[in-house]
Amino acid sequence: MTMKINYQQCRVTLAGVLLLGIAGCATPPKQPVPGAQAKPSARRSEDPASPTRLAGSFDEAVRRGDAAWQSGNADLALYLYVQALSFQPRDVSTLGKIGFIHRTRGNLDLARKAFELAATTAPTDARATSQLGLVLFAQDDMNGADTWLRKSLAVDSTNWRIYEALGLIAQRRGHYEEALSFLQHATVLAPAEPGPLLHRGSVQLAMGDYATAEITLKQSLQQKETSDGWRLLGEAQAHRGEYAKAVASLLQASDVPAAYNTVGQMAMANHDNQIALDYFQKASESSPVYFPEAQRNAALARQQLNTPRAPKP
């Protein structure tokens, strides 16, 4: 939904006008009355009984906005929060509320603008800086996210989501030891959350520590079963040569031919080419028409079976 904001009706200051780029859908919600002719919007909004009447002060706008948000009317809340900014354009709390509404709606660009205004206004406000960092992370801006999340961490070291995001950033950069450290902190702060455990298992898998990865991923799955958790567990088990267990795990996250094909690839990476060939054949038999990849992998496994491996130095 895209609406234009009636600047005159909102009685905004010049600074407030500059901030309205974060408003999004902030026009007063329409309230048609059956059988009645529409009245001018300005009159309707000034009706004392109307929830969309203009607020007379910052405190009133925030109070009514909070009430609307708590009642589930995010459109009205956003409209009132924008009014609040017309009185105090750089109020960090109100900017954060606007950013949060946009973020929950998937409007990441608008959320980013709101959190940027909040964070640059109060760079030592851990909530503002962390929210900006998390939105930047969601937008795949790893450098910006890393900068703001570390600023937030310097002020507040109790938010597990900050550690988790920094761990994922470190993992993407290949800094696995740092990633494990951040994710371990996240796990300590939020032991019931499956995410940090899942990501720790992923990092351990990338490091080749398959036994530890298997333990960590099983712990994550005990907290919450996810397709990613089962898939990563299957890969860890296959790397360890536990092929039957790997198939059982992968079947929780994929169909039969895909599970067989993945285990075949892992077996081939382990130089268990005959086992790999068996799994590729099972994958092909499970879906001979729709799974040509398994047939190609089987041909490669046969080629490697017939090629002597070079002796280790």
N, C-alpha and C positions, 0 to 999 in steps of 0.2 A: 504494500500500500504506500503511495507517495502523495503527500499533501503539502500545500504551501502554508506557511505560517503567517498569520495576520499580525505583523509587527506592531501596528498601531493598537490593535486590540490588546495585545500582551503588555503594552506600556513599557517596553524594554528601553534601557539606556543604550548609548552607542556601543559600549563594551559588551552589553548583552547581545546586541545584534551580531557582533563578531563571533560570539560563542554559539549562535544558533545552528552552526554547521553540525552540531552534535545532536540536534533535536529529533531529526527523523520525523515520524508521524506525531506531531505535537499540536495539531489543531483540536479544538474542542469536539468530542464525540457528538455526532448528531443524535437528537432525540425527537423524532417525528411523533406528532400526536395525531392519531387517526381522526379524520373528519375535520381537522382544523387547518387553517391556512398557515403557511410558514411565516414566522415573524423574522425581522432582521436579527442576524446572529448576535450583534452587539447587545440588543435588548434581552435576548434570551439568556446570554451569559451573565447579565447583570441581575437577573431574577434571583432574589435571595434564596429561593428554594432550589435553584438549579445547581447541580454538582459542578457545572462548568463555569459558574460565575467567576469573575476575576478576583484573585486574592488581593487583599489590601496591604499585605506585609509579607516579608520573607518568612516569618514564623508561621503565618497562616497557610502560605503556599506549601511549606514543607509538611506541616501537620496534616493538611488535607491530602497531600500527595502520598504520605505514608499510609493514611487510612485507605485510600483507593488501592494502593499496591497490596496491602494486607488483605483486602477484600477480593483480590484477583483482577482488578481493573487496571492493567498496566498502561493502557492508552491514556486514561484519565490521569494516572500517576505521572506519566511522562509529561503531559500537558501542564500539570501543576508544578513539577520540578523545573521546567523551563521558565515558568513564571517566577519561581523562587530565584533563579539566576538573574532575572531582570532587576532584582534588588541587591543581590550579592553575587556578581558574575563569577567569582573565583572561589566559591564555597566548595571545599574539597569533598565534604560528605555528600552534597547534592550531586556534584559531578560524578562521584563514585556510584551513586544510585542510578543515574542515567546510563552510565557505562555498563552497569550490571544488567539492566533491563535489555539494553541492546545486545549484550553478550548472550543472554539466555535465548534471545530470538535469532541468534546467528548473524546479527548485523555487526560483524567484527570491525569493519572500517569505522563505523560510528562509535563503537565501544572504544576503539583505540584512540580516537580523538578526545573522547571524554576523559579517559584515564591519563592521556598525555597532559591535558590541562591540569588534572588533579596532581599528577606526579611532579610536573615542573613547578607548580605552585607550592607544593609541600614535599620536597625531595627526601625528607626524613620520615615521611608518613609510610610506614611499612605496608599498610593495606593498599594505598594508591600505587606504590611502586611495584608491589607484587602482582596486582591485577593487571597493570600495564605489561609487565614481563610475561605473564601467562597468556595474554591476548597476542602479544608479539610471537610467542612460541606457537600458538595456534595458527598464526599466519605464516609460519615457517621462516620468520626473521630471527635466525639463531643468534646473530651478533647483538641485535637490539635486546632480545630476550635475556641473553646472558648478562648484559650490562645492568639492566634494571633489576633482575632477580638477585644479583649479587649485592646491589645497593640495598635491597629489601632485607636480605639476609644479614647485613651488617647491623641492622636495627632490630630485627626480630628473627631469632633463630628457632622459633617454635612451630613454624608453618611447614608441615611435611610436604605440601605440594610444591613448595619452592625447591626443596632438595630433590624431589622426584624430577622436576623439569630440568634442573641443572644436571642431574645424572643422565638424562636422555640427551641433552646437548653434548655432554662430554662423550657419550657413547657414539653419537654421530660423527664426532671429530676423531674417533679412534683412541681417545684417552680413557682406556678401560679401567685403570686403577682409580682414577679420579671419579669415574662414573660409579664404580662400586662403593666408594666412600660416601658419595652423596646419597645413593640409594639405600645404603645401610642406615644412614641417619634418618631417612624417611621411614624405614621400617621400624626403627626404635620409637619414633614419634607416633606412628600409626600402625601398630602391630596387626590390627584387624583388617587393614586395607590390602587387597590382593595385588594392586598395581605395582608398588615398589618391589614386591617379591617376584612378580612376573618379569619385570625389567631387569632385576638382578640376574635371574636365570638366563635371560637373553644375552646379557653381557658375558656371563660365565661361559655360555655356549660359544660366543664369538671368540673368547680367549682360548678355547679348546679344553676347558676344564669341565668335561662332560659329566663326570661323576657328581661333582658339586652342583652343576646345573640341574641334573635330574632331581636331586634332593630339594633344591630351592623351588623348582617348578611344581613338584608334588605338594609342597607347602602352599604355594599360590593356589593350586587347584582345590586344596582343602578349604581355603577361604572363599573361593568363587570359581566355579567351572566356566572357562571361556574357550572358544575355539583356538585362540592364539596360544593359550596355555597348553592345550592338548597337542597342538602342532609342534610347539617347541620341545615339549617332553618327548614326543615321538622322534624328533631329530636327534635329541641327546641320546636316547636309547639306541637308535640306529648307529650313531657314531661309535657307541660302545660295543657294537656287535650283537645287541639284544634285539634281533630283528623281529621276532614274534611279538615281543612287548611293544616294539615300535609300531607295528601294524595295528595292534589293538588300540594304541593311543591315537594314532592318526585317523582311525575310523571314527573317532569322536568329533573330528573336525572336518573330514572330507569324505568323498565317496570311495568305494572299493578300489576302482582302477587308479585313482589318484594316490591312495595310500600305498598300494603295491609299487607304483612307479617311483614315489619318493623314497621308499625303503630300498628299492633297487639302485637308485642313484647313490644313496649313502653307502650301500654295500660295495658299489663299484669304486667309490672314493676310498674305501678301506681295502681295495684290491681283492675283495672277495667276489671275483668276477663270476664264478659259477652260481653263487647265491644270487648275485645281481641278475643274472640271466634268468634264473627261476622266477624271480619276482616280476621281471619285465614280461615274461611269458604269461604269468598270472594276470598282470594288468591288461595285456592285450586280449587275453581270453575273456576277461570281464567286460571289455568294451572294444571289440575288434574294429568296429567301424568308427567309433568316436574317439579312439585313443591311439592315433598313429604315433604319438611321441614315444610310447612304450615300445613300439616296434623298432623305431630308430635307435632307442637306447639298447634294445636287445642286440641289434646288429653291432653296436659299438662294444658291448660286453663280449660278444663272440670274437671280435677282432682282438681285443685285449687278451682273451684266453689263449689265442694262437700266437701272441707276441711275447717272447721271453722277456721277463723283467731284467733290467740291468742289475748286476750284483752291487750290493751296498759297499761303498768304499771302506 
